[in-house]
């Protein structure tokens, strides 16, 4: 079974730009979560989607948004990029987080903001 | 607020030297504790889920245990390929995991 895939793997943007990251979950998984990982803050929860609905959101500004499609694929968008948004963005999937919270992570997208 | 603290931050061992990593948590209504392994530049790799105090799980040289306040990841006779950052996370009921800062483990040959 293929694992979680994320595209692109690397991105370089400049301040003020916006970016869209994509995540394809493991086949059959309907819950997708997004996390931001930085050396200083570690892994921080961004949001969780299930059946195209956002069920939970972390403490991030409104510049961070996401969505999930009917095939469970998910995208997250960051608008008006800031230097502090440079991080590894990780997507994780599970069958249904409420029923079984074991999540499987993708390789991440490394975003660098210049 | 949920808190997860891992210690030590970094640990350097010789090959074959067994040790333990600690994950202490402050969570009311724990619904699961998770251990992940992360190699540089990669996403976390799932290792174990523990649900109740007294539970233990093993995988090769790793054994995870859980009490009401903390979890331990025991590494027996480690090899250089066990070098990685080990992350602990807790689930309380909201649709998210809360992660600790991780322990960076280095095994010298």
Interface residues (C-beta under 8 A of the other chain):
Chain A: X4 X31 X33 X35 X42 X43 X45 X48 X50 X55 X56 X58 X90 X92 X97 X98 X101 X102 X103 X104 X105 X106 X107 X108 X110
Chain B: X31 X32 X34 X36 X41 X42 X43 X44 X45 X46 X49 X87 X89 X91 X94 X95 X96 X97 X98 X99 X100 X101 X102
